[in-house]
Amino acid sequence: MNEFFADGFPWWFIWVGFAVVSGMGQHAKRARRQQARNRAGGQRRDSAWSEAARREADRRHAAAAAHQQRLRDTEKLMADHHAVNVRWLDYELDVAKLIDYPMMSDVREPLTVAFLRAKRTADGLLPVTAAEISTDERLREYREAVRAFEVAFDIAEREARRIRDQHFSGPERLRLNTARRLLTIAVDRAATPAERQLAYSRARKELDGLLALPAEALAALQRQVNPELLPLPDPPAGPRRGDRPEQRPGHISDPQPG
């Protein structure tokens, strides 16, 4: 040791040691700063991932809520659509009601044509199930069609109830009244089968050329008269109010008292 310090104390050794220690300290500081930056970057990434996950969860929740609302709206529209069709079938399946309000079967009437067209459009858009409508645009299209059908039917029905049989001449109205009385007998279970069948046949003849009766209405009437009643031959074809506008009965005779 004495020999080491024989030429004096090596003060430069202290500076070397200081430089080494200082370098090690700087390296440690840089390492700590890098670790801090890494932690901050990781936190930012975690935060970004959390925000993205939250946004995705919100998007899925909103999509599910919109889907459920679409289902409810579609089911309500389908119920409204069905309700109008039921009202229409009241005329389509009831001959007596068609006699009271003949405009509902008269395809020469613009209002009747309008609601039948609106019905065809709405029926064409009717989904099999509510889930079939999967977009807001499709729902809007169906809603507009159903609302148009409702409005067109309401207008036609109000007009039909207002005018009733005013478009018929006096002799034609008398035939309608006779047919109405005959139909009452035809569906009267107190009458004999022969009486009901005869009344049905005479009512058909009275209505021939006045009303274009739907096949469904005739079938329903036959079931009322007698479930076993065979379809009677159609009377000779004549002009009907639901056929061509230019064909109108011009030789209507007064019905015989029945």
C-alpha positions in Angstrom: 0.0 0.0 0.0 2.8 2.4 0.9 4.5 1.6 -2.4 1.1 2.5 -4.1 1.1 5.9 -2.5 4.9 6.4 -2.8 4.6 8.9 -5.5 1.6 10.6 -3.9 -2.2 9.9 -3.8 -3.7 9.1 -7.2 -6.4 11.8 -7.2 -7.4 10.9 -10.7 -8.7 7.6 -9.4 -11.3 9.4 -7.5 -12.6 11.2 -10.6 -12.7 7.9 -12.5 -14.7 6.4 -9.7 -17.0 9.4 -9.6 -17.5 9.2 -13.4 -18.4 5.5 -13.2 -20.8 6.0 -10.3 -22.3 9.0 -12.1 -22.7 7.1 -15.3 -24.4 4.3 -13.5 -26.8 6.8 -11.9 -27.6 8.3 -15.2 -28.3 4.9 -16.7 -30.6 4.1 -13.8 -32.4 7.4 -14.2 -32.8 6.7 -17.9 -34.1 3.2 -17.1 -36.6 4.6 -14.6 -37.8 7.3 -17.1 -38.2 4.6 -19.8 -40.1 2.4 -17.4 -42.3 5.4 -16.6 -42.9 6.1 -20.2 -43.7 2.4 -20.8 -46.1 2.4 -18.0 -47.7 5.6 -19.3 -47.9 4.2 -22.8 -49.4 1.0 -21.4 -52.0 3.0 -19.5 -52.8 4.9 -22.6 -53.2 1.8 -24.6 -55.3 0.2 -21.9 -57.4 3.4 -21.7 -57.8 3.4 -25.5 -58.8 -0.3 -25.5 -61.3 0.3 -22.7 -62.8 3.3 -24.6 -63.0 1.2 -27.8 -64.7 -1.7 -25.8 -67.1 0.8 -24.2 -68.0 2.2 -27.6 -68.5 -1.2 -29.1 -70.7 -2.2 -26.1 -72.7 1.0 -26.5 -73.1 0.3 -30.2 -74.3 -3.2 -29.6 -76.7 -2.1 -27.0 -78.1 0.6 -29.3 -78.4 -1.9 -32.1 -80.3 -4.4 -29.9 -82.6 -1.6 -28.6 -83.3 -0.5 -32.2 -84.0 -4.1 -33.2 -86.5 -4.6 -30.4 -88.2 -1.3 -31.2 -88.5 -2.3 -34.8 -90.0 -5.6 -33.8 -92.6 -3.8 -31.6 -93.4 -1.3 -34.4 -93.7 -4.0 -37.0 -96.0 -6.2 -34.8 -98.2 -3.1 -34.2 -98.4 -2.4 -37.9 -99.2 -6.0 -38.7 -102.1 -5.9 -36.2 -103.4 -2.6 -37.8 -103.1 -4.2 -41.2 -105.0 -7.3 -40.1 -107.7 -5.1 -38.5 -108.4 -3.3 -41.8 -108.5 -6.6 -43.7 -111.0 -7.9 -41.2 -113.2 -4.9 -41.8 -112.9 -5.5 -45.6 -113.8 -9.1 -45.2 -117.0 -8.1 -43.4 -118.2 -6.9 -46.8 -116.4 -9.5 -48.9 -118.0 -12.4 -47.0 -121.5 -10.9 -46.3 -123.9 -10.6 -49.2 -126.5 -8.8 -47.0 -123.9 -6.1 -46.2 -122.9 -5.7 -49.8 -126.6 -5.2 -50.6 -126.8 -2.5 -48.0 -123.5 -0.9 -49.2 -123.1 -1.9 -52.8 -120.3 0.6 -53.5 -117.9 -1.6 -51.5 -118.0 -4.1 -54.4 -118.3 -1.7 -57.3 -115.0 -1.5 -59.0 -116.3 1.3 -61.2 -116.2 3.6 -58.1 -112.8 5.5 -57.9 -112.8 5.3 -54.1 -113.3 1.5 -54.2 -110.5 1.1 -56.7 -108.3 3.3 -54.5 -108.7 1.2 -51.4 -108.3 -2.1 -53.3 -105.0 -0.8 -54.8 -103.8 0.3 -51.4 -104.8 -3.1 -50.0 -102.8 -4.8 -52.7 -99.7 -2.7 -52.0 -99.9 -3.3 -48.2 -100.5 -7.0 -48.6 -97.5 -7.2 -50.9 -95.3 -5.7 -48.2 -96.8 -7.8 -45.3 -93.9 -9.7 -43.7 -94.3 -13.4 -42.7 -92.9 -12.5 -39.2 -92.0 -9.2 -37.6 -88.3 -10.2 -37.6 -88.4 -10.2 -41.4 -88.3 -6.4 -41.4 -84.7 -5.7 -40.5 -84.1 -2.1 -41.6 -85.7 1.2 -40.8 -86.3 1.9 -44.5 -88.2 -1.4 -44.9 -90.3 -0.5 -41.8 -91.0 3.0 -43.2 -92.2 1.5 -46.5 -94.5 -0.9 -44.8 -95.9 1.7 -42.4 -96.7 4.1 -45.2 -98.5 1.3 -47.1 -100.6 0.3 -44.1 -101.5 3.9 -43.3 -102.5 4.5 -46.9 -104.7 1.3 -46.8 -106.4 2.5 -43.6 -107.1 5.9 -44.9 -108.4 4.7 -48.3 -110.7 2.1 -46.7 -112.1 4.6 -44.2 -112.9 7.1 -47.0 -114.5 4.4 -49.2 -116.5 3.0 -46.3 -117.8 6.5 -45.3 -118.9 7.2 -48.8 -120.5 3.8 -49.2 -122.5 4.3 -46.0 -123.5 7.8 -47.2 -124.8 7.0 -50.6 -126.0 3.4 -49.9 -128.1 2.5 -52.9 -128.6 6.0 -54.3 -126.8 5.1 -57.6 -129.6 2.6 -58.3 -132.9 3.4 -60.0 -136.2 2.9 -58.3 -136.8 -0.6 -59.9 -133.2 -1.6 -59.0 -133.6 -0.6 -55.4 -136.9 -2.6 -55.3 -134.9 -5.7 -56.5 -132.3 -5.1 -53.9 -134.9 -4.9 -51.1 -136.5 -8.1 -52.4 -133.1 -9.9 -52.5 -132.5 -8.7 -48.9 -135.8 -10.2 -47.7 -135.1 -13.4 -49.5 -131.7 -13.7 -48.0 -133.3 -13.4 -44.5 -135.4 -16.5 -45.3 -132.5 -18.3 -46.9 -130.5 -18.2 -43.6 -133.4 -18.7 -41.3 -133.0 -22.1 -39.6 -136.7 -22.1 -38.8 -137.5 -22.4 -42.5 -137.4 -25.8 -44.3 -134.4 -26.7 -46.4 -136.5 -26.4 -49.5 -137.7 -22.9 -48.5 -134.1 -21.8 -47.8 -132.8 -23.2 -51.1 -135.7 -21.6 -53.1 -135.1 -18.2 -51.3 -131.4 -18.4 -52.0 -132.0 -19.2 -55.7 -134.5 -16.3 -56.1 -132.2 -13.9 -54.3 -129.4 -14.8 -56.7 -131.6 -14.0 -59.6 -132.7 -10.6 -58.1 -129.1 -9.6 -57.7 -127.9 -10.7 -61.1 -126.9 -7.7 -63.1 -127.0 -5.4 -60.0 -124.1 -6.6 -57.9 -120.9 -8.4 -58.7 -120.8 -10.7 -55.7 -117.4 -12.1 -54.7 -117.0 -15.9 -54.9 -116.1 -15.9 -51.2 -119.3 -14.2 -50.2 -121.4 -16.7 -52.2 -119.5 -19.6 -50.6 -120.1 -18.2 -47.2 -123.8 -17.6 -47.9 -124.2 -21.2 -49.2 -122.6 -22.5 -46.0 -125.2 -20.4 -44.0 -128.1 -21.6 -46.1 -127.1 -25.3 -45.8 -123.7 -26.8 -45.4 -124.7 -29.6 -47.8 -126.2 -27.2 -50.3 -124.6 -27.9 -53.7 -123.6 -24.9 -55.7 -126.5 -23.9 -57.9 -125.8 -23.2 -61.6 -125.0 -19.5 -62.1 -127.8 -17.5 -63.7 -127.2 -16.4 -67.2 -124.4 -13.9 -67.4 -125.6 -10.4 -67.4 -124.1 -6.9 -67.0 -122.9 -6.3 -63.5 -122.1 -3.1 -61.7 -118.6 -4.4 -61.0 -117.8 -5.2 -64.6 -117.8 -2.6 -67.4 -119.1 0.9 -66.8 -120.8 1.0 -70.2 -122.8 -2.1 -69.4 -125.8 -1.1 -67.3 -129.1 -3.0 -67.1 -131.6 -1.2 -69.4 -134.6 -3.4 -69.1 -135.1 -4.0 -65.4 -138.6 -5.2 -64.7 -140.4 -4.8 -61.4 -139.9 -7.9 -59.3 -143.0 -10.0 -58.7 -144.3 -9.9 -55.2 -142.5 -12.6 -53.2 
